[in-house]
Amino acid sequence: GTLFVDATSRIDVTAKGYRAGYTTGNTTVGGAINRAAGSYGGLAGDDFTNAVYGDYADPDDWGSGGSGYYGGGPGGGLVRLRAGSLNLHGTLLADGGSAPDSPGGSGGGIYVNVGSLIGDGLIRAQGQQDGGGGGRIAVYSEDFTGFNLDHITATGGTGATAGSVHVVQ
């Protein structure tokens, strides 16, 4: 069928990923340490952050959390969506989260597989502004003619790199 997200609505898993200092596999092993931000598709802007991970063509994991003396921002969560069509006028978000006086989490993962994608909405897996790496987005559709592909982003926060955006028709 058709999934309709109107301009006042959103599907939002912001800050629903791995918690502070945790990374893929829900472990602290290899996670961000010493006031570093989280990475997923893009590398955070710190020396003590975790490595990038996951598959650009099939995002299936959460974003990692940053690490600070008083905690850190959690990573973005994961959305996996399949439908006949997506009529998106609102937002689909998997942004990294923040915590007071602490580095931010990475963007999360978004996987969309639809027959057609239309609308003027936004798909975003952004790293938190305080250094979180960008997330991972993969969008598969037979028809993008009614959607602006510039509205699909996985930017990183300050000093971090962008994540991955994979679009296939």
C-alpha contacts under 8 A as a table, 3 or more apart, distances in Angstrom:
res1	aa1	res2	aa2	distance
1	G	83	A	5.90
1	G	84	G	4.86
1	G	85	S	6.57
2	T	83	A	6.24
2	T	84	G	5.60
2	T	85	S	4.72
2	T	86	L	5.83
2	T	87	N	7.09
3	L	83	A	6.65
3	L	84	G	7.89
3	L	85	S	6.28
3	L	86	L	4.95
3	L	87	N	6.12
3	L	88	L	7.99
4	F	86	L	6.14
4	F	87	N	4.76
4	F	88	L	6.10
4	F	89	H	7.93
5	V	9	S	5.89
5	V	10	R	6.53
5	V	86	L	7.91
5	V	87	N	6.29
5	V	88	L	5.02
5	V	89	H	5.78
5	V	90	G	5.50
5	V	91	T	7.58
6	D	9	S	5.37
6	D	10	R	7.79
6	D	88	L	6.62
6	D	89	H	4.95
6	D	90	G	5.17
7	A	10	R	7.99
7	A	88	L	7.90
7	A	89	H	4.65
7	A	90	G	4.10
7	A	91	T	7.73
7	A	121	G	7.37
8	T	90	G	6.03
9	S	90	G	5.26
9	S	91	T	6.90
10	R	90	G	5.42
10	R	91	T	4.68
10	R	92	L	5.76
10	R	93	L	7.50
11	I	91	T	6.39
11	I	92	L	4.87
11	I	93	L	6.27
12	D	91	T	7.66
12	D	92	L	5.96
12	D	93	L	4.70
12	D	94	A	6.19
13	V	16	K	5.31
13	V	17	G	7.84
13	V	76	G	6.23
13	V	77	G	4.91
13	V	78	L	6.64
13	V	79	V	7.30
13	V	93	L	6.07
13	V	94	A	4.90
13	V	95	D	7.20
14	T	17	G	7.75
14	T	75	G	7.59
14	T	76	G	4.87
14	T	77	G	6.12
14	T	93	L	6.20
14	T	94	A	4.63
14	T	95	D	4.51
14	T	96	G	5.85
14	T	97	G	6.35
14	T	108	G	7.76
15	A	73	G	7.44
15	A	74	P	5.12
15	A	75	G	5.20
15	A	76	G	4.52
15	A	77	G	6.31
15	A	94	A	7.40
15	A	95	D	6.43
15	A	96	G	5.16
15	A	97	G	4.27
15	A	98	S	7.67
15	A	105	G	7.51
16	K	62	W	7.84
16	K	74	P	6.88
16	K	75	G	6.47
16	K	76	G	5.27
16	K	77	G	4.36
16	K	78	L	7.84
16	K	94	A	7.99
17	G	62	W	4.72
17	G	63	G	5.30
17	G	64	S	6.52
17	G	65	G	7.41
17	G	74	P	5.97
17	G	75	G	4.40
17	G	76	G	4.55
17	G	77	G	4.01
17	G	78	L	7.20
17	G	96	G	7.84
17	G	108	G	6.70
18	Y	21	G	7.96
18	Y	22	Y	5.52
18	Y	23	T	6.08
18	Y	24	T	7.76
18	Y	26	N	6.55
18	Y	62	W	6.24
18	Y	63	G	6.09
18	Y	64	S	4.97
18	Y	65	G	5.43
18	Y	74	P	5.64
18	Y	75	G	5.27
18	Y	76	G	7.51
18	Y	77	G	7.67
19	R	22	Y	5.60
19	R	64	S	6.94
19	R	65	G	4.98
19	R	66	G	7.80
19	R	72	G	7.64
19	R	73	G	7.06
19	R	74	P	4.40
19	R	75	G	6.54
20	A	64	S	7.56
20	A	65	G	4.27
20	A	66	G	5.12
20	A	67	S	5.33
20	A	68	G	7.85
20	A	71	G	5.76
20	A	72	G	4.62
20	A	73	G	5.77
20	A	74	P	5.32
20	A	75	G	7.92
20	A	105	G	7.60
21	G	28	T	5.79
21	G	31	G	5.24
21	G	32	A	5.05
21	G	33	I	6.33
21	G	38	G	7.73
21	G	64	S	7.34
21	G	65	G	5.24
21	G	66	G	5.46
21	G	67	S	4.76
21	G	71	G	7.85
21	G	72	G	7.05
22	Y	26	N	5.84
22	Y	27	T	5.21
22	Y	28	T	4.55
22	Y	29	V	7.64
22	Y	31	G	5.13
22	Y	32	A	7.09
22	Y	64	S	5.83
22	Y	65	G	5.60
22	Y	66	G	7.82
23	T	26	N	5.56
23	T	27	T	5.68
23	T	28	T	6.26
23	T	29	V	7.64
23	T	30	G	7.06
23	T	31	G	5.12
23	T	32	A	7.79
23	T	38	G	7.98
23	T	50	N	7.40
23	T	63	G	7.24
23	T	64	S	4.56
23	T	65	G	6.72
24	T	27	T	6.63
24	T	53	Y	7.54
24	T	61	D	7.06
24	T	62	W	7.27
24	T	63	G	7.82
24	T	64	S	6.91
27	T	30	G	7.75
27	T	31	G	7.20
28	T	31	G	4.83
28	T	32	A	7.76
30	G	50	N	5.60
30	G	51	A	7.44
31	G	38	G	7.70
31	G	49	T	6.65
31	G	50	N	4.80
31	G	51	A	7.99
31	G	64	S	7.51
31	G	65	G	7.86
32	A	35	R	7.65
32	A	36	A	5.49
32	A	37	A	6.38
32	A	38	G	5.99
32	A	48	F	5.86
32	A	49	T	4.11
32	A	50	N	4.85
32	A	65	G	7.20
32	A	66	G	5.79
32	A	67	S	5.51
33	I	36	A	5.61
33	I	48	F	5.51
33	I	49	T	6.28
33	I	66	G	7.63
33	I	67	S	5.23
33	I	68	G	7.20
34	N	48	F	6.29
34	N	67	S	6.31
34	N	68	G	6.13
34	N	69	Y	7.43
35	R	48	F	7.58
35	R	66	G	7.20
35	R	67	S	4.92
35	R	68	G	4.04
35	R	69	Y	6.64
35	R	72	G	7.81
35	R	102	S	6.66
35	R	103	P	6.06
36	A	44	A	7.66
36	A	45	G	7.75
36	A	46	D	5.41
36	A	47	D	7.13
36	A	48	F	5.46
36	A	49	T	5.10
36	A	66	G	5.67
36	A	67	S	5.30
36	A	68	G	6.77
36	A	103	P	5.77
36	A	131	G	7.92
37	A	44	A	5.58
37	A	45	G	6.95
37	A	46	D	6.60
37	A	49	T	5.92
37	A	65	G	6.85
37	A	66	G	3.94
37	A	67	S	6.17
37	A	72	G	7.69
37	A	73	G	7.85
37	A	103	P	4.68
37	A	104	G	5.05
37	A	105	G	5.82
37	A	106	S	7.24
37	A	130	D	7.26
37	A	131	G	5.46
37	A	132	G	5.04
37	A	133	G	7.52
38	G	43	L	7.68
38	G	44	A	5.71
38	G	49	T	6.04
38	G	50	N	6.41
38	G	63	G	7.40
38	G	64	S	4.98
38	G	65	G	4.84
38	G	66	G	4.39
38	G	67	S	7.57
38	G	75	G	6.96
38	G	103	P	7.81
38	G	104	G	6.47
38	G	105	G	4.65
38	G	106	S	4.77
38	G	131	G	7.69
38	G	132	G	5.19
38	G	133	G	6.18
39	S	42	G	5.78
39	S	43	L	4.91
39	S	44	A	5.06
39	S	49	T	6.87
39	S	50	N	5.90
39	S	51	A	6.34
39	S	52	V	5.51
39	S	53	Y	7.98
39	S	63	G	6.90
39	S	64	S	5.86
39	S	65	G	7.77
39	S	105	G	7.27
39	S	106	S	5.05
39	S	107	G	7.78
39	S	132	G	6.24
39	S	133	G	4.63
39	S	134	G	7.12
39	S	135	G	7.80
40	Y	43	L	6.77
40	Y	51	A	7.38
40	Y	52	V	4.70
40	Y	53	Y	5.53
40	Y	54	G	7.15
40	Y	62	W	7.98
40	Y	63	G	5.41
40	Y	64	S	6.30
40	Y	106	S	5.96
40	Y	107	G	6.87
40	Y	108	G	7.19
40	Y	133	G	6.27
40	Y	134	G	6.62
40	Y	135	G	5.52
40	Y	136	R	7.25
40	Y	163	G	7.16
41	G	52	V	5.57
41	G	53	Y	6.38
41	G	54	G	7.04
41	G	56	Y	7.39
41	G	107	G	7.81
41	G	133	G	6.79
41	G	134	G	5.64
41	G	135	G	4.70
41	G	136	R	5.16
41	G	162	A	7.23
41	G	163	G	4.06
41	G	164	S	5.64
42	G	52	V	6.18
42	G	106	S	7.91
42	G	133	G	4.44
42	G	134	G	4.65
42	G	135	G	6.39
42	G	156	G	6.71
42	G	160	A	6.99
42	G	161	T	4.89
42	G	162	A	4.88
42	G	163	G	3.95
42	G	164	S	7.14
43	L	49	T	7.87
43	L	50	N	7.89
43	L	51	A	6.77
43	L	52	V	5.89
43	L	132	G	7.66
43	L	133	G	4.85
43	L	134	G	7.35
43	L	160	A	5.76
43	L	161	T	5.29
43	L	162	A	7.49
43	L	163	G	7.70
44	A	49	T	6.34
44	A	50	N	7.91
44	A	106	S	7.44
44	A	131	G	5.51
44	A	132	G	4.98
44	A	133	G	4.28
44	A	134	G	7.96
44	A	156	G	7.41
44	A	157	G	7.72
44	A	159	G	7.09
44	A	160	A	4.40
44	A	161	T	6.45
45	G	49	T	7.76
45	G	131	G	5.20
45	G	132	G	7.08
45	G	133	G	7.34
45	G	157	G	7.98
45	G	158	T	7.04
45	G	159	G	4.50
45	G	160	A	4.16
45	G	161	T	7.31
46	D	49	T	5.72
46	D	131	G	7.42
46	D	159	G	7.86
46	D	160	A	7.93
49	T	66	G	7.73
54	G	58	D	7.98
54	G	59	P	6.49
54	G	60	D	7.32
54	G	61	D	6.97
55	D	58	D	5.31
55	D	59	P	5.63
55	D	60	D	7.68
56	Y	59	P	6.04
56	Y	136	R	6.08
56	Y	137	I	7.08
56	Y	138	A	6.80
56	Y	164	S	5.94
56	Y	165	V	7.26
56	Y	166	H	6.59
57	A	137	I	7.89
57	A	138	A	5.65
57	A	166	H	6.18
58	D	111	Y	6.65
58	D	138	A	6.36
59	P	109	G	5.27
59	P	110	I	6.20
59	P	111	Y	5.92
59	P	136	R	5.96
59	P	137	I	6.53
59	P	138	A	6.73
60	D	78	L	6.93
60	D	80	R	7.81
60	D	109	G	6.48
60	D	110	I	7.91
60	D	111	Y	7.67
61	D	77	G	7.70
61	D	78	L	6.22
61	D	108	G	7.28
61	D	109	G	6.14
62	W	75	G	6.67
62	W	76	G	6.03
62	W	77	G	4.78
62	W	78	L	5.34
62	W	108	G	4.98
62	W	109	G	5.92
63	G	74	P	7.73
63	G	75	G	4.18
63	G	76	G	4.85
63	G	77	G	6.23
63	G	78	L	7.96
63	G	96	G	7.03
63	G	105	G	6.94
63	G	106	S	5.11
63	G	107	G	5.36
63	G	108	G	4.10
63	G	109	G	6.86
63	G	135	G	6.57
64	S	74	P	6.57
64	S	75	G	4.52
64	S	76	G	7.41
64	S	105	G	5.85
64	S	106	S	5.57
64	S	107	G	7.88
64	S	108	G	7.80
65	G	72	G	6.42
65	G	73	G	5.53
65	G	74	P	4.13
65	G	75	G	4.59
65	G	96	G	7.85
65	G	104	G	6.78
65	G	105	G	4.27
65	G	106	S	6.45
66	G	71	G	7.75
66	G	72	G	4.64
66	G	73	G	5.22
66	G	74	P	6.43
66	G	75	G	7.52
66	G	102	S	7.47
66	G	103	P	5.24
66	G	104	G	4.99
66	G	105	G	4.78
66	G	106	S	7.55
66	G	132	G	7.33
67	S	71	G	5.76
67	S	72	G	4.50
67	S	73	G	7.33
67	S	102	S	6.91
67	S	103	P	6.21
67	S	104	G	7.82
68	G	71	G	4.79
68	G	72	G	5.07
68	G	101	D	7.87
68	G	102	S	5.04
68	G	103	P	6.29
69	Y	72	G	7.91
69	Y	102	S	7.36
70	Y	100	P	7.95
70	Y	101	D	7.59
70	Y	102	S	6.86
71	G	99	A	7.01
71	G	102	S	6.56
72	G	98	S	6.75
72	G	99	A	5.32
72	G	100	P	7.82
72	G	102	S	4.99
72	G	103	P	5.56
72	G	104	G	6.06
72	G	105	G	7.23
73	G	96	G	7.14
73	G	97	G	4.80
73	G	98	S	3.92
73	G	99	A	4.68
73	G	102	S	6.79
73	G	103	P	6.21
73	G	104	G	4.29
73	G	105	G	4.72
73	G	128	Q	7.88
74	P	96	G	6.23
74	P	97	G	4.99
74	P	98	S	6.64
74	P	99	A	7.96
74	P	104	G	6.87
74	P	105	G	4.75
74	P	106	S	7.56
75	G	95	D	7.24
75	G	96	G	4.44
75	G	97	G	5.82
75	G	104	G	7.67
75	G	105	G	4.13
75	G	106	S	4.81
75	G	107	G	5.91
75	G	108	G	6.16
75	G	127	G	8.00
76	G	94	A	4.78
76	G	95	D	4.76
76	G	96	G	4.28
76	G	97	G	6.61
76	G	105	G	6.98
76	G	106	S	6.24
76	G	107	G	4.74
76	G	108	G	3.82
76	G	109	G	7.20
76	G	125	A	7.23
76	G	135	G	7.71
77	G	94	A	5.54
77	G	95	D	7.62
77	G	107	G	7.78
77	G	108	G	4.89
77	G	109	G	6.43
78	L	94	A	6.60
78	L	108	G	5.76
78	L	109	G	4.68
78	L	110	I	5.85
79	V	94	A	7.46
79	V	109	G	6.33
79	V	110	I	4.84
79	V	111	Y	6.19
80	R	110	I	6.02
80	R	111	Y	4.71
80	R	112	V	6.07
81	L	111	Y	6.13
81	L	112	V	4.84
81	L	113	N	6.27
81	L	114	V	7.96
82	R	112	V	6.02
82	R	113	N	4.83
82	R	114	V	5.67
83	A	86	L	6.66
83	A	113	N	6.71
83	A	114	V	5.00
83	A	115	G	7.11
84	G	114	V	5.29
84	G	115	G	5.00
84	G	116	S	6.94
85	S	114	V	5.15
85	S	115	G	5.19
85	S	116	S	4.68
85	S	117	L	5.93
85	S	118	I	7.93
86	L	114	V	6.50
86	L	115	G	7.98
86	L	116	S	6.31
86	L	117	L	4.97
86	L	118	I	6.38
87	N	117	L	6.13
87	N	118	I	4.99
87	N	119	G	5.46
88	L	91	T	7.09
88	L	117	L	7.35
88	L	118	I	6.16
88	L	119	G	4.79
88	L	120	D	6.47
88	L	121	G	5.03
88	L	122	L	7.56
89	H	119	G	5.08
89	H	120	D	4.98
89	H	121	G	4.01
89	H	122	L	7.50
90	G	120	D	7.66
90	G	121	G	4.80
90	G	122	L	6.59
91	T	121	G	5.53
91	T	122	L	4.77
91	T	123	I	5.96
91	T	124	R	7.82
92	L	121	G	7.99
92	L	122	L	6.20
92	L	123	I	4.74
92	L	124	R	6.37
93	L	122	L	8.00
93	L	123	I	6.07
93	L	124	R	5.05
93	L	125	A	5.96
94	A	107	G	5.94
94	A	108	G	4.93
94	A	109	G	6.39
94	A	110	I	6.95
94	A	124	R	6.29
94	A	125	A	4.56
94	A	126	Q	7.01
94	A	135	G	7.76
95	D	106	S	7.14
95	D	107	G	4.53
95	D	108	G	6.06
95	D	124	R	6.86
95	D	125	A	4.69
95	D	126	Q	4.62
95	D	127	G	5.92
95	D	128	Q	6.74
95	D	135	G	7.64
96	G	104	G	6.66
96	G	105	G	4.50
96	G	106	S	4.67
96	G	107	G	4.40
96	G	108	G	6.62
96	G	125	A	7.46
96	G	126	Q	6.27
96	G	127	G	4.93
96	G	128	Q	4.75
96	G	132	G	6.89
97	G	104	G	5.93
97	G	105	G	5.28
97	G	106	S	7.58
97	G	127	G	7.89
97	G	128	Q	5.74
98	S	102	S	7.26
98	S	103	P	7.06
98	S	104	G	4.84
98	S	105	G	6.55
98	S	128	Q	6.40
98	S	130	D	7.80
99	A	102	S	5.47
99	A	103	P	7.24
99	A	104	G	6.85
102	S	130	D	7.89
103	P	130	D	5.39
103	P	131	G	6.40
103	P	132	G	7.27
104	G	127	G	7.35
104	G	128	Q	4.99
104	G	129	Q	6.86
104	G	130	D	5.21
104	G	131	G	6.05
104	G	132	G	5.09
105	G	127	G	6.25
105	G	128	Q	5.64
105	G	131	G	7.90
105	G	132	G	5.00
105	G	133	G	7.44
106	S	126	Q	7.05
106	S	127	G	4.32
106	S	128	Q	6.17
106	S	132	G	4.39
106	S	133	G	4.68
106	S	134	G	5.74
106	S	135	G	6.16
106	S	156	G	7.67
107	G	125	A	4.64
107	G	126	Q	4.60
107	G	127	G	4.30
107	G	128	Q	7.03
107	G	132	G	7.10
107	G	133	G	6.40
107	G	134	G	4.87
107	G	135	G	3.84
107	G	136	R	7.30
107	G	154	A	7.14
107	G	156	G	7.75
107	G	163	G	7.88
108	G	125	A	5.58
108	G	126	Q	7.63
108	G	134	G	7.73
108	G	135	G	4.70
108	G	136	R	6.39
109	G	125	A	6.62
109	G	135	G	5.76
109	G	136	R	4.84
109	G	137	I	5.83
110	I	125	A	7.21
110	I	136	R	6.35
110	I	137	I	4.69
110	I	138	A	6.36
111	Y	137	I	5.92
111	Y	138	A	4.97
111	Y	139	V	5.98
112	V	138	A	6.33
112	V	139	V	4.71
112	V	140	Y	6.08
113	N	139	V	6.02
113	N	140	Y	4.69
113	N	141	S	5.99
114	V	117	L	6.71
114	V	140	Y	6.31
114	V	141	S	4.99
114	V	142	E	7.34
115	G	141	S	5.08
115	G	142	E	5.14
115	G	143	D	6.44
116	S	141	S	5.49
116	S	142	E	5.81
116	S	143	D	4.56
116	S	144	F	6.15
117	L	141	S	6.62
117	L	143	D	6.29
117	L	144	F	5.31
117	L	145	T	7.73
117	L	146	G	6.64
117	L	147	F	6.19
118	I	144	F	6.59
118	I	145	T	7.18
118	I	146	G	4.33
118	I	147	F	4.68
119	G	146	G	6.08
119	G	147	F	5.40
120	D	147	F	6.22
120	D	148	N	6.89
120	D	151	H	7.97
121	G	151	H	7.00
122	L	151	H	4.97
122	L	152	I	6.17
123	I	151	H	6.20
123	I	152	I	4.73
123	I	153	T	6.49
124	R	137	I	7.82
124	R	151	H	7.81
124	R	152	I	5.84
124	R	153	T	4.94
124	R	154	A	5.72
125	A	134	G	6.36
125	A	135	G	4.92
125	A	136	R	6.60
125	A	137	I	6.99
125	A	153	T	6.52
125	A	154	A	4.70
125	A	155	T	7.21
126	Q	132	G	7.97
126	Q	133	G	7.47
126	Q	134	G	5.00
126	Q	135	G	6.03
126	Q	153	T	7.16
126	Q	154	A	4.85
126	Q	155	T	4.95
126	Q	156	G	5.82
126	Q	157	G	7.40
127	G	131	G	7.06
127	G	132	G	4.20
127	G	133	G	4.72
127	G	134	G	4.47
127	G	135	G	6.58
127	G	154	A	7.43
127	G	155	T	6.31
127	G	156	G	4.55
127	G	157	G	5.13
128	Q	131	G	6.33
128	Q	132	G	4.74
128	Q	133	G	7.47
128	Q	156	G	7.11
128	Q	157	G	5.32
129	Q	132	G	6.43
129	Q	156	G	7.37
129	Q	157	G	4.03
129	Q	158	T	5.67
130	D	157	G	5.69
130	D	158	T	5.75
131	G	156	G	6.96
131	G	157	G	4.46
131	G	158	T	4.72
131	G	159	G	5.69
131	G	160	A	5.33
132	G	156	G	5.83
132	G	157	G	5.04
132	G	158	T	7.49
132	G	160	A	6.16
133	G	155	T	7.36
133	G	156	G	4.49
133	G	157	G	6.25
133	G	160	A	5.17
133	G	161	T	5.66
133	G	162	A	6.25
133	G	163	G	6.55
134	G	154	A	4.92
134	G	155	T	4.81
134	G	156	G	4.18
134	G	157	G	7.35
134	G	160	A	7.57
134	G	161	T	6.45
134	G	162	A	4.60
134	G	163	G	3.93
134	G	164	S	7.37
135	G	154	A	5.43
135	G	155	T	7.52
135	G	156	G	7.90
135	G	162	A	7.51
135	G	163	G	4.76
135	G	164	S	6.58
136	R	154	A	6.51
136	R	163	G	5.54
136	R	164	S	4.80
136	R	165	V	6.17
137	I	152	I	7.96
137	I	153	T	7.83
137	I	154	A	7.03
137	I	164	S	6.08
137	I	165	V	4.81
137	I	166	H	6.16
138	A	164	S	8.00
138	A	165	V	5.89
138	A	166	H	4.57
138	A	167	V	5.83
138	A	168	V	7.96
139	V	165	V	7.99
139	V	166	H	6.27
139	V	167	V	4.86
139	V	168	V	6.35
140	Y	167	V	6.03
140	Y	168	V	4.92
140	Y	169	Q	5.99
141	S	144	F	6.60
141	S	168	V	6.53
141	S	169	Q	5.18
142	E	169	Q	5.04
143	D	146	G	7.77
143	D	169	Q	6.78
144	F	147	F	5.44
144	F	148	N	7.82
144	F	149	L	7.86
144	F	169	Q	7.62
145	T	148	N	7.97
148	N	151	H	5.77
149	L	152	I	5.69
150	D	153	T	7.23
152	I	165	V	7.25
153	T	165	V	6.69
154	A	162	A	5.80
154	A	163	G	5.08
154	A	164	S	6.26
154	A	165	V	6.53
155	T	161	T	7.03
155	T	162	A	4.29
155	T	163	G	6.11
156	G	159	G	7.64
156	G	160	A	5.00
156	G	161	T	5.05
156	G	162	A	4.54
156	G	163	G	6.79
157	G	160	A	5.36
157	G	161	T	7.54
